[in-house]
Amino acid sequence: MNTPKRSAVSADETWPALPLEDWLDTYTTLHMWTQIVGKIRLELSPRLNQWWHVPFYVDPWGLTTSLIPLGSAGFSVRFDFLDHLLVLETSGGTIRTLFLRPQSVAEFYRDFMKMLDDAGIRVKIRTLPCEVPDPIPFDQDTVHAAYDREYVQRLWRILLAGSNVLQEFRARFIGKCSPVHFFWGSFDLAVTRFSGRRAPENPKADPITREAYSHEVSSAGWWPGGMTLAGAKVPGAAFYSYMVPQPPGFAEQARPKAGHYDSAQGEYLLMYDELRRQESPRAVLLDFLQTTYVAGAEMAKWDRVALEQPGVSASGVEESPAPGIPQPRQGEDYAA
């Protein structure tokens, strides 16, 4: 089939503007589309600790499920935000595509499930969205039907740049650490470090939360903003950093070059618009990630010597390249 010509991404668009109010309808619709695809992965993938079988991953085109097992075969589904396609590829060589365009969640659900069926993939999912207020079943949702290509591409460029920095941050840690992955339930990019110790159990937590925070964690990532399930509002996109359990005094301990502690969210936030104004967004973001992590890890008495790369000092400054690990060139910046 003919596909639209891919647009080039220039260096000055690495951190494009993404005002929440300007793309909220597209964001809400796309969130539901990703949940539909994500629930297919959830249904067919072997369960992993901390729900690591659930997320998507940033790739050169957009977001991918990666390989989903299907008996002795497998398939993947990719949101291609360059050509604006949903791409299904099977290990048997089958390729199916859907154009991403303004259409309701109910239409997308119908078209996607038919595409799976035509490819010989038979699967049922629970059609009620998760982690959103006032959910509408996918097959009944004719309310959300927006798709603005420009803002979707802006989202993809931010995810790509953010993932690159989070990967660099992740490489400093040798203890148990999640991949840099995209959770379609909450629609955020995340990476999570573990101390290796179990966390106190929260008897009020739901099963999903209990599994996610069964062990002590320091988690960081990026979120487009909006309303949380707890009813708090974040007015725009932000990078975040938090710890579970949160050690006493954590809110006052970290002093990143940019960002602040948000008591309503119980985490440190670096608003995306603030980051975009920085001369070196990559350096400022790495400082935010490292400073907030170090503050929490020190207060929670993590064994940092055992958990971190030897080339990183107690303050988080890279003293020398760790053996066998490529280091960024001096002055290299993702926002060049």
C-alpha positions, 0 to 999 in steps of 0.5 A, a space after each residue: 500500500 502507498 504510505 505518506 512520505 516521512 517527515 524529517 526531524 530537525 535538531 531544533 525540534 528535539 524538545 518541541 512544545 506540547 501544550 496540554 490544552 492544545 492536544 488534549 482531545 488527541 491525547 485522550 483518544 490516543 491513550 485509549 487506542 494504546 490501551 486497546 493494543 496494550 491489553 492484547 499484549 497483557 492477555 497473551 504475554 507471560 506475567 513478569 515481575 512488576 508488570 514488565 510484560 505490560 508496557 510498550 517500548 520507544 523505537 525509531 518510528 514510535 511505540 512497539 509492543 515488542 514480540 508477543 508470543 503466540 504458541 510457537 510463533 509470535 507477532 508485534 504491533 507498532 504505532 508508527 508516528 512517522 507514517 501514522 500507521 498501526 502496523 501488525 507483523 507476524 513471525 509468519 511474514 504477515 503484515 497488516 496496517 491501519 491508517 491512524 486518523 481521526 476516528 472514534 475509539 469504538 471504530 479503532 477497536 472494531 478495526 484493530 480486532 478485525 485486523 487481528 482476526 484476519 491475521 489469524 490471531 484470536 484473542 479477547 480483552 476486557 474492554 473497560 479502560 484502566 487508570 482513567 477517571 470515568 472510563 467508557 468501554 472501548 466498543 462504546 466510546 464514540 466520544 473520543 475521536 481526535 487525531 492531530 498528526 502534528 501533535 502526535 509527532 511532537 509526542 514521539 520526538 519527546 518520547 525519543 529524546 526522553 528515552 535516550 536520556 533515561 537510557 543514559 541514566 539507567 546505565 549508571 545502575 547495576 542493580 535490578 532496574 527496569 527497562 525504559 518502557 512506556 506504560 499505556 495504562 498511565 501513559 507515561 515513560 518510566 524507568 525504575 531502580 530497586 534497592 533489592 529489599 522488600 517494601 512494607 506491604 500496604 494493606 489498602 493497595 489494590 493488587 496492581 499497586 501491591 505488585 508494582 511496589 512490592 520492593 523498594 523503588 526509585 522511579 523516574 519518567 515523563 508524563 503528558 500531564 492532566 488529571 490523576 485518579 486521585 483528583 489532582 491536576 498537573 497542568 502540563 507535561 513533566 518529568 518526575 522522580 519519586 521513591 516508594 516507600 518515601 523516606 522522611 524528609 525526602 521532600 526537602 532533601 534534593 536540590 536539583 538545578 531545575 524542578 521542585 517537589 510537588 506535595 500534591 503528587 508526592 514526587 519531584 517534578 521538572 515541568 517540561 516547559 521549564 526543561 525546554 528553556 534550558 541551554 542544555 536540556 539533557 544535562 539539566 534532566 540528568 541532574 534532576 534524575 541523579 539529584 533526586 535519586 541520590 537524595 532518596 537513596 542516601 536517606 533510605 540507606 541503599 547500598 549504593 556502592 553495590 548498586 551503582 557503576 564504579 565510574 559514578 561518584 557518591 554525588 552522581 558525577 561521572 568520574 571516569 568511563 566505566 570499562 566497556 561502556 561507551 560514554 557521551 562525547 564531551 559537550 554532546 547534547 540531545 538538544 544540540 
